[in-house]
Amino acid sequence: MRIVPENCYFCTKNLRDIDYKDVDVLQRFVSAQAKILPPRKTGVCAKHQRQLSRAIKRARFLALIPFTTR
């Protein structure tokens, strides 16, 4: 049996996949220095944290999200 935290954003919204093209959602989980926030700050479960980091990295590669800030 797997315990899922109740405050995971993606579990509460009942989202199965995280889309790398949805920049507004991805920006919520990126810091001001354009770093991926850890799950202890965002409250995202481990499964969605892995999907989230993969989506952020893909969005960075396609220049939808900046790698760094100026």
mmCIF file of the N, C-alpha and C atoms, coordinates in Angstrom:
data_MODEL
# 
_entry.id   MODEL 
# 
loop_
_atom_site.group_PDB 
_atom_site.id 
_atom_site.type_symbol 
_atom_site.label_atom_id 
_atom_site.label_alt_id 
_atom_site.label_comp_id 
_atom_site.label_asym_id 
_atom_site.label_entity_id 
_atom_site.label_seq_id 
_atom_site.pdbx_PDB_ins_code 
_atom_site.Cartn_x 
_atom_site.Cartn_y 
_atom_site.Cartn_z 
_atom_site.occupancy 
_atom_site.B_iso_or_equiv 
_atom_site.pdbx_formal_charge 
_atom_site.auth_seq_id 
_atom_site.auth_comp_id 
_atom_site.auth_asym_id 
_atom_site.auth_atom_id 
_atom_site.pdbx_PDB_model_num 
ATOM 1   N N  . MET A 1 1  ? 0.842  -1.180 0.000   1.00 0.00 ? 1  MET A N  1 
ATOM 2   C CA . MET A 1 1  ? 0.000  0.000  0.000   1.00 0.00 ? 1  MET A CA 1 
ATOM 3   C C  . MET A 1 1  ? 0.889  1.245  0.000   1.00 0.00 ? 1  MET A C  1 
ATOM 4   N N  . ARG A 1 2  ? 0.560  2.180  -0.855  1.00 0.00 ? 2  ARG A N  1 
ATOM 5   C CA . ARG A 1 2  ? 1.338  3.398  -1.011  1.00 0.00 ? 2  ARG A CA 1 
ATOM 6   C C  . ARG A 1 2  ? 0.572  4.567  -0.424  1.00 0.00 ? 2  ARG A C  1 
ATOM 7   N N  . ILE A 1 3  ? 1.237  5.357  0.375   1.00 0.00 ? 3  ILE A N  1 
ATOM 8   C CA . ILE A 1 3  ? 0.608  6.520  0.991   1.00 0.00 ? 3  ILE A CA 1 
ATOM 9   C C  . ILE A 1 3  ? 0.961  7.751  0.164   1.00 0.00 ? 3  ILE A C  1 
ATOM 10  N N  . VAL A 1 4  ? -0.057 8.454  -0.299  1.00 0.00 ? 4  VAL A N  1 
ATOM 11  C CA . VAL A 1 4  ? 0.129  9.660  -1.108  1.00 0.00 ? 4  VAL A CA 1 
ATOM 12  C C  . VAL A 1 4  ? -0.204 10.862 -0.241  1.00 0.00 ? 4  VAL A C  1 
ATOM 13  N N  . PRO A 1 5  ? 0.670  11.886 -0.210  1.00 0.00 ? 5  PRO A N  1 
ATOM 14  C CA . PRO A 1 5  ? 0.341  13.065 0.586   1.00 0.00 ? 5  PRO A CA 1 
ATOM 15  C C  . PRO A 1 5  ? -0.914 13.757 0.062   1.00 0.00 ? 5  PRO A C  1 
ATOM 16  N N  . GLU A 1 6  ? -1.681 14.283 0.974   1.00 0.00 ? 6  GLU A N  1 
ATOM 17  C CA . GLU A 1 6  ? -2.950 14.892 0.599   1.00 0.00 ? 6  GLU A CA 1 
ATOM 18  C C  . GLU A 1 6  ? -2.782 16.235 -0.086  1.00 0.00 ? 6  GLU A C  1 
ATOM 19  N N  . ASN A 1 7  ? -1.640 16.870 0.096   1.00 0.00 ? 7  ASN A N  1 
ATOM 20  C CA . ASN A 1 7  ? -1.487 18.210 -0.438  1.00 0.00 ? 7  ASN A CA 1 
ATOM 21  C C  . ASN A 1 7  ? -0.725 18.250 -1.759  1.00 0.00 ? 7  ASN A C  1 
ATOM 22  N N  . CYS A 1 8  ? -0.558 17.125 -2.425  1.00 0.00 ? 8  CYS A N  1 
ATOM 23  C CA . CYS A 1 8  ? 0.094  17.128 -3.735  1.00 0.00 ? 8  CYS A CA 1 
ATOM 24  C C  . CYS A 1 8  ? -0.821 17.843 -4.731  1.00 0.00 ? 8  CYS A C  1 
ATOM 25  N N  . TYR A 1 9  ? -0.276 18.822 -5.416  1.00 0.00 ? 9  TYR A N  1 
ATOM 26  C CA . TYR A 1 9  ? -1.059 19.631 -6.351  1.00 0.00 ? 9  TYR A CA 1 
ATOM 27  C C  . TYR A 1 9  ? -1.665 18.768 -7.458  1.00 0.00 ? 9  TYR A C  1 
ATOM 28  N N  . PHE A 1 10 ? -0.888 17.855 -7.997  1.00 0.00 ? 10 PHE A N  1 
ATOM 29  C CA . PHE A 1 10 ? -1.332 17.058 -9.136  1.00 0.00 ? 10 PHE A CA 1 
ATOM 30  C C  . PHE A 1 10 ? -2.290 15.948 -8.714  1.00 0.00 ? 10 PHE A C  1 
ATOM 31  N N  . CYS A 1 11 ? -2.129 15.424 -7.496  1.00 0.00 ? 11 CYS A N  1 
ATOM 32  C CA . CYS A 1 11 ? -3.070 14.409 -6.997  1.00 0.00 ? 11 CYS A CA 1 
ATOM 33  C C  . CYS A 1 11 ? -4.424 15.037 -6.694  1.00 0.00 ? 11 CYS A C  1 
ATOM 34  N N  . THR A 1 12 ? -4.427 16.231 -6.121  1.00 0.00 ? 12 THR A N  1 
ATOM 35  C CA . THR A 1 12 ? -5.695 16.875 -5.790  1.00 0.00 ? 12 THR A CA 1 
ATOM 36  C C  . THR A 1 12 ? -6.434 17.337 -7.043  1.00 0.00 ? 12 THR A C  1 
ATOM 37  N N  . LYS A 1 13 ? -5.691 17.739 -8.078  1.00 0.00 ? 13 LYS A N  1 
ATOM 38  C CA . LYS A 1 13 ? -6.316 18.141 -9.340  1.00 0.00 ? 13 LYS A CA 1 
ATOM 39  C C  . LYS A 1 13 ? -6.650 16.939 -10.213 1.00 0.00 ? 13 LYS A C  1 
ATOM 40  N N  . ASN A 1 14 ? -6.220 15.731 -9.770  1.00 0.00 ? 14 ASN A N  1 
ATOM 41  C CA . ASN A 1 14 ? -6.466 14.485 -10.486 1.00 0.00 ? 14 ASN A CA 1 
ATOM 42  C C  . ASN A 1 14 ? -5.866 14.512 -11.896 1.00 0.00 ? 14 ASN A C  1 
ATOM 43  N N  . LEU A 1 15 ? -4.634 15.026 -12.000 1.00 0.00 ? 15 LEU A N  1 
ATOM 44  C CA . LEU A 1 15 ? -3.919 15.079 -13.272 1.00 0.00 ? 15 LEU A CA 1 
ATOM 45  C C  . LEU A 1 15 ? -3.022 13.860 -13.392 1.00 0.00 ? 15 LEU A C  1 
ATOM 46  N N  . ARG A 1 16 ? -3.122 13.143 -14.487 1.00 0.00 ? 16 ARG A N  1 
ATOM 47  C CA . ARG A 1 16 ? -2.302 11.948 -14.678 1.00 0.00 ? 16 ARG A CA 1 
ATOM 48  C C  . ARG A 1 16 ? -0.922 12.306 -15.188 1.00 0.00 ? 16 ARG A C  1 
ATOM 49  N N  . ASP A 1 17 ? -0.853 13.134 -16.196 1.00 0.00 ? 17 ASP A N  1 
ATOM 50  C CA . ASP A 1 17 ? 0.423  13.499 -16.807 1.00 0.00 ? 17 ASP A CA 1 
ATOM 51  C C  . ASP A 1 17 ? 0.666  14.991 -16.657 1.00 0.00 ? 17 ASP A C  1 
ATOM 52  N N  . ILE A 1 18 ? 1.930  15.337 -16.579 1.00 0.00 ? 18 ILE A N  1 
ATOM 53  C CA . ILE A 1 18 ? 2.328  16.740 -16.503 1.00 0.00 ? 18 ILE A CA 1 
ATOM 54  C C  . ILE A 1 18 ? 2.848  17.130 -17.873 1.00 0.00 ? 18 ILE A C  1 
ATOM 55  N N  . ASP A 1 19 ? 2.232  18.125 -18.475 1.00 0.00 ? 19 ASP A N  1 
ATOM 56  C CA . ASP A 1 19 ? 2.576  18.534 -19.829 1.00 0.00 ? 19 ASP A CA 1 
ATOM 57  C C  . ASP A 1 19 ? 3.674  19.595 -19.795 1.00 0.00 ? 19 ASP A C  1 
ATOM 58  N N  . TYR A 1 20 ? 4.722  19.386 -20.566 1.00 0.00 ? 20 TYR A N  1 
ATOM 59  C CA . TYR A 1 20 ? 5.831  20.339 -20.594 1.00 0.00 ? 20 TYR A CA 1 
ATOM 60  C C  . TYR A 1 20 ? 5.445  21.634 -21.284 1.00 0.00 ? 20 TYR A C  1 
ATOM 61  N N  . LYS A 1 21 ? 4.344  21.657 -22.034 1.00 0.00 ? 21 LYS A N  1 
ATOM 62  C CA . LYS A 1 21 ? 3.915  22.864 -22.732 1.00 0.00 ? 21 LYS A CA 1 
ATOM 63  C C  . LYS A 1 21 ? 3.075  23.779 -21.848 1.00 0.00 ? 21 LYS A C  1 
ATOM 64  N N  . ASP A 1 22 ? 2.656  23.295 -20.693 1.00 0.00 ? 22 ASP A N  1 
ATOM 65  C CA . ASP A 1 22 ? 1.847  24.087 -19.755 1.00 0.00 ? 22 ASP A CA 1 
ATOM 66  C C  . ASP A 1 22 ? 2.783  24.886 -18.847 1.00 0.00 ? 22 ASP A C  1 
ATOM 67  N N  . VAL A 1 23 ? 3.278  25.991 -19.365 1.00 0.00 ? 23 VAL A N  1 
ATOM 68  C CA . VAL A 1 23 ? 4.312  26.778 -18.699 1.00 0.00 ? 23 VAL A CA 1 
ATOM 69  C C  . VAL A 1 23 ? 3.795  27.413 -17.413 1.00 0.00 ? 23 VAL A C  1 
ATOM 70  N N  . ASP A 1 24 ? 2.522  27.790 -17.370 1.00 0.00 ? 24 ASP A N  1 
ATOM 71  C CA . ASP A 1 24 ? 1.979  28.437 -16.175 1.00 0.00 ? 24 ASP A CA 1 
ATOM 72  C C  . ASP A 1 24 ? 2.044  27.509 -14.962 1.00 0.00 ? 24 ASP A C  1 
ATOM 73  N N  . VAL A 1 25 ? 1.743  26.253 -15.153 1.00 0.00 ? 25 VAL A N  1 
ATOM 74  C CA . VAL A 1 25 ? 1.808  25.286 -14.054 1.00 0.00 ? 25 VAL A CA 1 
ATOM 75  C C  . VAL A 1 25 ? 3.258  25.026 -13.673 1.00 0.00 ? 25 VAL A C  1 
ATOM 76  N N  . LEU A 1 26 ? 4.125  24.899 -14.651 1.00 0.00 ? 26 LEU A N  1 
ATOM 77  C CA . LEU A 1 26 ? 5.528  24.601 -14.371 1.00 0.00 ? 26 LEU A CA 1 
ATOM 78  C C  . LEU A 1 26 ? 6.223  25.742 -13.635 1.00 0.00 ? 26 LEU A C  1 
ATOM 79  N N  . GLN A 1 27 ? 5.826  26.988 -13.906 1.00 0.00 ? 27 GLN A N  1 
ATOM 80  C CA . GLN A 1 27 ? 6.440  28.140 -13.245 1.00 0.00 ? 27 GLN A CA 1 
ATOM 81  C C  . GLN A 1 27 ? 6.183  28.141 -11.740 1.00 0.00 ? 27 GLN A C  1 
ATOM 82  N N  . ARG A 1 28 ? 5.105  27.506 -11.297 1.00 0.00 ? 28 ARG A N  1 
ATOM 83  C CA . ARG A 1 28 ? 4.798  27.444 -9.864  1.00 0.00 ? 28 ARG A CA 1 
ATOM 84  C C  . ARG A 1 28 ? 5.838  26.640 -9.101  1.00 0.00 ? 28 ARG A C  1 
ATOM 85  N N  . PHE A 1 29 ? 6.509  25.719 -9.785  1.00 0.00 ? 29 PHE A N  1 
ATOM 86  C CA . PHE A 1 29 ? 7.443  24.809 -9.137  1.00 0.00 ? 29 PHE A CA 1 
ATOM 87  C C  . PHE A 1 29 ? 8.890  25.137 -9.453  1.00 0.00 ? 29 PHE A C  1 
ATOM 88  N N  . VAL A 1 30 ? 9.140  26.363 -9.928  1.00 0.00 ? 30 VAL A N  1 
ATOM 89  C CA . VAL A 1 30 ? 10.492 26.835 -10.230 1.00 0.00 ? 30 VAL A CA 1 
ATOM 90  C C  . VAL A 1 30 ? 10.741 28.074 -9.372  1.00 0.00 ? 30 VAL A C  1 
ATOM 91  N N  . SER A 1 31 ? 11.932 28.150 -8.773  1.00 0.00 ? 31 SER A N  1 
ATOM 92  C CA . SER A 1 31 ? 12.251 29.278 -7.906  1.00 0.00 ? 31 SER A CA 1 
ATOM 93  C C  . SER A 1 31 ? 12.570 30.527 -8.730  1.00 0.00 ? 31 SER A C  1 
ATOM 94  N N  . ALA A 1 32 ? 12.849 31.621 -8.045  1.00 0.00 ? 32 ALA A N  1 
ATOM 95  C CA . ALA A 1 32 ? 13.188 32.873 -8.717  1.00 0.00 ? 32 ALA A CA 1 
ATOM 96  C C  . ALA A 1 32 ? 14.524 32.769 -9.448  1.00 0.00 ? 32 ALA A C  1 
ATOM 97  N N  . GLN A 1 33 ? 15.377 31.854 -8.986  1.00 0.00 ? 33 GLN A N  1 
ATOM 98  C CA . GLN A 1 33 ? 16.666 31.629 -9.660  1.00 0.00 ? 33 GLN A CA 1 
ATOM 99  C C  . GLN A 1 33 ? 16.559 30.556 -10.730 1.00 0.00 ? 33 GLN A C  1 
ATOM 100 N N  . ALA A 1 34 ? 15.339 30.174 -11.105 1.00 0.00 ? 34 ALA A N  1 
ATOM 101 C CA . ALA A 1 34 ? 15.042 29.181 -12.143 1.00 0.00 ? 34 ALA A CA 1 
ATOM 102 C C  . ALA A 1 34 ? 15.498 27.784 -11.751 1.00 0.00 ? 34 ALA A C  1 
ATOM 103 N N  . LYS A 1 35 ? 15.490 27.480 -10.450 1.00 0.00 ? 35 LYS A N  1 
ATOM 104 C CA . LYS A 1 35 ? 15.820 26.137 -9.980  1.00 0.00 ? 35 LYS A CA 1 
ATOM 105 C C  . LYS A 1 35 ? 14.530 25.374 -9.679  1.00 0.00 ? 35 LYS A C  1 
ATOM 106 N N  . ILE A 1 36 ? 14.570 24.076 -9.864  1.00 0.00 ? 36 ILE A N  1 
ATOM 107 C CA . ILE A 1 36 ? 13.422 23.237 -9.535  1.00 0.00 ? 36 ILE A CA 1 
ATOM 108 C C  . ILE A 1 36 ? 13.319 23.144 -8.017  1.00 0.00 ? 36 ILE A C  1 
ATOM 109 N N  . LEU A 1 37 ? 12.148 23.467 -7.486  1.00 0.00 ? 37 LEU A N  1 
ATOM 110 C CA . LEU A 1 37 ? 11.952 23.445 -6.045  1.00 0.00 ? 37 LEU A CA 1 
ATOM 111 C C  . LEU A 1 37 ? 11.836 22.005 -5.546  1.00 0.00 ? 37 LEU A C  1 
ATOM 112 N N  . PRO A 1 38 ? 12.356 21.728 -4.347  1.00 0.00 ? 38 PRO A N  1 
ATOM 113 C CA . PRO A 1 38 ? 12.275 20.371 -3.805  1.00 0.00 ? 38 PRO A CA 1 
ATOM 114 C C  . PRO A 1 38 ? 10.852 20.040 -3.346  1.00 0.00 ? 38 PRO A C  1 
ATOM 115 N N  . PRO A 1 39 ? 10.540 18.759 -3.249  1.00 0.00 ? 39 PRO A N  1 
ATOM 116 C CA . PRO A 1 39 ? 9.174  18.376 -2.862  1.00 0.00 ? 39 PRO A CA 1 
ATOM 117 C C  . PRO A 1 39 ? 8.813  18.773 -1.432  1.00 0.00 ? 39 PRO A C  1 
ATOM 118 N N  . ARG A 1 40 ? 9.778  18.973 -0.564  1.00 0.00 ? 40 ARG A N  1 
ATOM 119 C CA . ARG A 1 40 ? 9.449  19.385 0.804   1.00 0.00 ? 40 ARG A CA 1 
ATOM 120 C C  . ARG A 1 40 ? 8.925  20.819 0.847   1.00 0.00 ? 40 ARG A C  1 
ATOM 121 N N  . LYS A 1 41 ? 9.244  21.626 -0.164  1.00 0.00 ? 41 LYS A N  1 
ATOM 122 C CA . LYS A 1 41 ? 8.714  22.999 -0.235  1.00 0.00 ? 41 LYS A CA 1 
ATOM 123 C C  . LYS A 1 41 ? 7.402  23.063 -1.000  1.00 0.00 ? 41 LYS A C  1 
ATOM 124 N N  . THR A 1 42 ? 7.267  22.239 -2.038  1.00 0.00 ? 42 THR A N  1 
ATOM 125 C CA . THR A 1 42 ? 6.075  22.296 -2.875  1.00 0.00 ? 42 THR A CA 1 
ATOM 126 C C  . THR A 1 42 ? 4.985  21.343 -2.424  1.00 0.00 ? 42 THR A C  1 
ATOM 127 N N  . GLY A 1 43 ? 5.358  20.271 -1.711  1.00 0.00 ? 43 GLY A N  1 
ATOM 128 C CA . GLY A 1 43 ? 4.370  19.305 -1.261  1.00 0.00 ? 43 GLY A CA 1 
ATOM 129 C C  . GLY A 1 43 ? 3.939  18.323 -2.327  1.00 0.00 ? 43 GLY A C  1 
ATOM 130 N N  . VAL A 1 44 ? 4.727  18.167 -3.367  1.00 0.00 ? 44 VAL A N  1 
ATOM 131 C CA . VAL A 1 44 ? 4.405  17.255 -4.459  1.00 0.00 ? 44 VAL A CA 1 
ATOM 132 C C  . VAL A 1 44 ? 4.897  15.857 -4.087  1.00 0.00 ? 44 VAL A C  1 
ATOM 133 N N  . CYS A 1 45 ? 4.113  14.835 -4.412  1.00 0.00 ? 45 CYS A N  1 
ATOM 134 C CA . CYS A 1 45 ? 4.519  13.467 -4.107  1.00 0.00 ? 45 CYS A CA 1 
ATOM 135 C C  . CYS A 1 45 ? 5.681  13.056 -5.017  1.00 0.00 ? 45 CYS A C  1 
ATOM 136 N N  . ALA A 1 46 ? 6.333  11.949 -4.687  1.00 0.00 ? 46 ALA A N  1 
ATOM 137 C CA . ALA A 1 46 ? 7.542  11.518 -5.385  1.00 0.00 ? 46 ALA A CA 1 
ATOM 138 C C  . ALA A 1 46 ? 7.275  11.206 -6.856  1.00 0.00 ? 46 ALA A C  1 
ATOM 139 N N  . LYS A 1 47 ? 6.166  10.584 -7.127  1.00 0.00 ? 47 LYS A N  1 
ATOM 140 C CA . LYS A 1 47 ? 5.822  10.230 -8.515  1.00 0.00 ? 47 LYS A CA 1 
ATOM 141 C C  . LYS A 1 47 ? 5.684  11.483 -9.372  1.00 0.00 ? 47 LYS A C  1 
ATOM 142 N N  . HIS A 1 48 ? 4.953  12.455 -8.861  1.00 0.00 ? 48 HIS A N  1 
ATOM 143 C CA . HIS A 1 48 ? 4.747  13.676 -9.628  1.00 0.00 ? 48 HIS A CA 1 
ATOM 144 C C  . HIS A 1 48 ? 5.987  14.567 -9.635  1.00 0.00 ? 48 HIS A C  1 
ATOM 145 N N  . GLN A 1 49 ? 6.836  14.461 -8.621  1.00 0.00 ? 49 GLN A N  1 
ATOM 146 C CA . GLN A 1 49 ? 8.087  15.228 -8.626  1.00 0.00 ? 49 GLN A CA 1 
ATOM 147 C C  . GLN A 1 49 ? 8.988  14.763 -9.765  1.00 0.00 ? 49 GLN A C  1 
ATOM 148 N N  . ARG A 1 50 ? 9.043  13.464 -10.004 1.00 0.00 ? 50 ARG A N  1 
ATOM 149 C CA . ARG A 1 50 ? 9.843  12.941 -11.125 1.00 0.00 ? 50 ARG A CA 1 
ATOM 150 C C  . ARG A 1 50 ? 9.281  13.409 -12.455 1.00 0.00 ? 50 ARG A C  1 
ATOM 151 N N  . GLN A 1 51 ? 7.960  13.353 -12.605 1.00 0.00 ? 51 GLN A N  1 
ATOM 152 C CA . GLN A 1 51 ? 7.339  13.827 -13.843 1.00 0.00 ? 51 GLN A CA 1 
ATOM 153 C C  . GLN A 1 51 ? 7.523  15.323 -14.009 1.00 0.00 ? 51 GLN A C  1 
ATOM 154 N N  . LEU A 1 52 ? 7.440  16.042 -12.913 1.00 0.00 ? 52 LEU A N  1 
ATOM 155 C CA . LEU A 1 52 ? 7.590  17.497 -12.937 1.00 0.00 ? 52 LEU A CA 1 
ATOM 156 C C  . LEU A 1 52 ? 8.990  17.900 -13.365 1.00 0.00 ? 52 LEU A C  1 
ATOM 157 N N  . SER A 1 53 ? 10.005 17.264 -12.803 1.00 0.00 ? 53 SER A N  1 
ATOM 158 C CA . SER A 1 53 ? 11.376 17.618 -13.171 1.00 0.00 ? 53 SER A CA 1 
ATOM 159 C C  . SER A 1 53 ? 11.646 17.283 -14.633 1.00 0.00 ? 53 SER A C  1 
ATOM 160 N N  . ARG A 1 54 ? 11.106 16.175 -15.115 1.00 0.00 ? 54 ARG A N  1 
ATOM 161 C CA . ARG A 1 54 ? 11.266 15.813 -16.526 1.00 0.00 ? 54 ARG A CA 1 
ATOM 162 C C  . ARG A 1 54 ? 10.591 16.846 -17.421 1.00 0.00 ? 54 ARG A C  1 
ATOM 163 N N  . ALA A 1 55 ? 9.396  17.301 -17.044 1.00 0.00 ? 55 ALA A N  1 
ATOM 164 C CA . ALA A 1 55 ? 8.669  18.290 -17.845 1.00 0.00 ? 55 ALA A CA 1 
ATOM 165 C C  . ALA A 1 55 ? 9.380  19.635 -17.830 1.00 0.00 ? 55 ALA A C  1 
ATOM 166 N N  . ILE A 1 56 ? 9.933  20.037 -16.691 1.00 0.00 ? 56 ILE A N  1 
ATOM 167 C CA . ILE A 1 56 ? 10.655 21.313 -16.613 1.00 0.00 ? 56 ILE A CA 1 
ATOM 168 C C  . ILE A 1 56 ? 11.909 21.262 -17.475 1.00 0.00 ? 56 ILE A C  1 
ATOM 169 N N  . LYS A 1 57 ? 12.621 20.153 -17.441 1.00 0.00 ? 57 LYS A N  1 
ATOM 170 C CA . LYS A 1 57 ? 13.834 20.018 -18.254 1.00 0.00 ? 57 LYS A CA 1 
ATOM 171 C C  . LYS A 1 57 ? 13.516 20.030 -19.741 1.00 0.00 ? 57 LYS A C  1 
ATOM 172 N N  . ARG A 1 58 ? 12.417 19.415 -20.132 1.00 0.00 ? 58 ARG A N  1 
ATOM 173 C CA . ARG A 1 58 ? 12.011 19.453 -21.537 1.00 0.00 ? 58 ARG A CA 1 
ATOM 174 C C  . ARG A 1 58 ? 11.610 20.860 -21.955 1.00 0.00 ? 58 ARG A C  1 
ATOM 175 N N  . ALA A 1 59 ? 10.895 21.566 -21.080 1.00 0.00 ? 59 ALA A N  1 
ATOM 176 C CA . ALA A 1 59 ? 10.481 22.929 -21.394 1.00 0.00 ? 59 ALA A CA 1 
ATOM 177 C C  . ALA A 1 59 ? 11.691 23.856 -21.489 1.00 0.00 ? 59 ALA A C  1 
ATOM 178 N N  . ARG A 1 60 ? 12.696 23.629 -20.667 1.00 0.00 ? 60 ARG A N  1 
ATOM 179 C CA . ARG A 1 60 ? 13.923 24.423 -20.759 1.00 0.00 ? 60 ARG A CA 1 
ATOM 180 C C  . ARG A 1 60 ? 14.630 24.174 -22.082 1.00 0.00 ? 60 ARG A C  1 
ATOM 181 N N  . PHE A 1 61 ? 14.706 22.916 -22.489 1.00 0.00 ? 61 PHE A N  1 
ATOM 182 C CA . PHE A 1 61 ? 15.396 22.568 -23.726 1.00 0.00 ? 61 PHE A CA 1 
ATOM 183 C C  . PHE A 1 61 ? 14.710 23.205 -24.932 1.00 0.00 ? 61 PHE A C  1 
ATOM 184 N N  . LEU A 1 62 ? 13.395 23.322 -24.887 1.00 0.00 ? 62 LEU A N  1 
ATOM 185 C CA . LEU A 1 62 ? 12.642 23.926 -25.988 1.00 0.00 ? 62 LEU A CA 1 
ATOM 186 C C  . LEU A 1 62 ? 12.457 25.433 -25.816 1.00 0.00 ? 62 LEU A C  1 
ATOM 187 N N  . ALA A 1 63 ? 13.137 26.022 -24.836 1.00 0.00 ? 63 ALA A N  1 
ATOM 188 C CA . ALA A 1 63 ? 13.141 27.461 -24.578 1.00 0.00 ? 63 ALA A CA 1 
ATOM 189 C C  . ALA A 1 63 ? 11.773 27.994 -24.184 1.00 0.00 ? 63 ALA A C  1 
ATOM 190 N N  . LEU A 1 64 ? 10.968 27.176 -23.528 1.00 0.00 ? 64 LEU A N  1 
ATOM 191 C CA . LEU A 1 64 ? 9.691  27.653 -22.988 1.00 0.00 ? 64 LEU A CA 1 
ATOM 192 C C  . LEU A 1 64 ? 9.884  28.247 -21.603 1.00 0.00 ? 64 LEU A C  1 
ATOM 193 N N  . ILE A 1 65 ? 10.909 27.754 -20.890 1.00 0.00 ? 65 ILE A N  1 
ATOM 194 C CA . ILE A 1 65 ? 11.291 28.235 -19.562 1.00 0.00 ? 65 ILE A CA 1 
ATOM 195 C C  . ILE A 1 65 ? 12.789 28.540 -19.622 1.00 0.00 ? 65 ILE A C  1 
ATOM 196 N N  . PRO A 1 66 ? 13.223 29.643 -19.034 1.00 0.00 ? 66 PRO A N  1 
ATOM 197 C CA . PRO A 1 66 ? 14.656 29.937 -19.078 1.00 0.00 ? 66 PRO A CA 1 
ATOM 198 C C  . PRO A 1 66 ? 15.465 29.030 -18.157 1.00 0.00 ? 66 PRO A C  1 
ATOM 199 N N  . PHE A 1 67 ? 16.714 28.768 -18.548 1.00 0.00 ? 67 PHE A N  1 
ATOM 200 C CA . PHE A 1 67 ? 17.613 27.983 -17.706 1.00 0.00 ? 67 PHE A CA 1 
ATOM 201 C C  . PHE A 1 67 ? 18.024 28.788 -16.478 1.00 0.00 ? 67 PHE A C  1 
ATOM 202 N N  . THR A 1 68 ? 18.303 30.077 -16.671 1.00 0.00 ? 68 THR A N  1 
ATOM 203 C CA . THR A 1 68 ? 18.708 30.955 -15.574 1.00 0.00 ? 68 THR A CA 1 
ATOM 204 C C  . THR A 1 68 ? 17.994 32.291 -15.714 1.00 0.00 ? 68 THR A C  1 
ATOM 205 N N  . THR A 1 69 ? 18.116 33.097 -14.676 1.00 0.00 ? 69 THR A N  1 
ATOM 206 C CA . THR A 1 69 ? 17.576 34.449 -14.723 1.00 0.00 ? 69 THR A CA 1 
ATOM 207 C C  . THR A 1 69 ? 18.716 35.434 -14.812 1.00 0.00 ? 69 THR A C  1 
ATOM 208 N N  . ARG A 1 70 ? 18.438 36.606 -15.260 1.00 0.00 ? 70 ARG A N  1 
ATOM 209 C CA . ARG A 1 70 ? 19.487 37.615 -15.384 1.00 0.00 ? 70 ARG A CA 1 
ATOM 210 C C  . ARG A 1 70 ? 19.486 38.522 -14.214 1.00 0.00 ? 70 ARG A C  1 
# 
